[in-house]
C-alpha cells in the first residue's frame, strides 16, 4: 500500500496563496495519474485537480485558473499551487491516485483555512 503524506496547509487571507506538497515515498509514483482532493466540513470529498504521468492536467471548474497541479516524479512528489484563495476553498486537502477507479488509503491531509 502507498502512504501519502500531505503538507503545506495553513491559515491564509482571502486572495492569498499556498503551495501544498504530497509525498509518496517508495511508491511507483510516476506510473499513476495523481489527484488533489478536498473535503470541507459536512461535505463529500471532491477532486480538485489531477495530473497524468505525462503531465496533462484537469481541474474542477471552481478552481480553474487559480490552482495548478504539478509533479516531480524522481522525488515522488505532487504539488498543488493555490492562488486567489477564497473562503470556500477552506477544507482538508488530500492527494491520492486518480483516474483508476480505486484509491489507496487516505493520508492525514493538510488543513487549508481561508479567512480574514
ABEGO torsion letter per residue (X at the ends): XBBBBBBGBEBBBBGBBBBBBBBBBGBBAAABBBBBBBBBBGBBBBBABBBBAAGBBBBBAAABGABBBBBBAAAGBBBBBBBGBBAAABBBBBBBBBGAGBBBBBBAEBBBBBBX
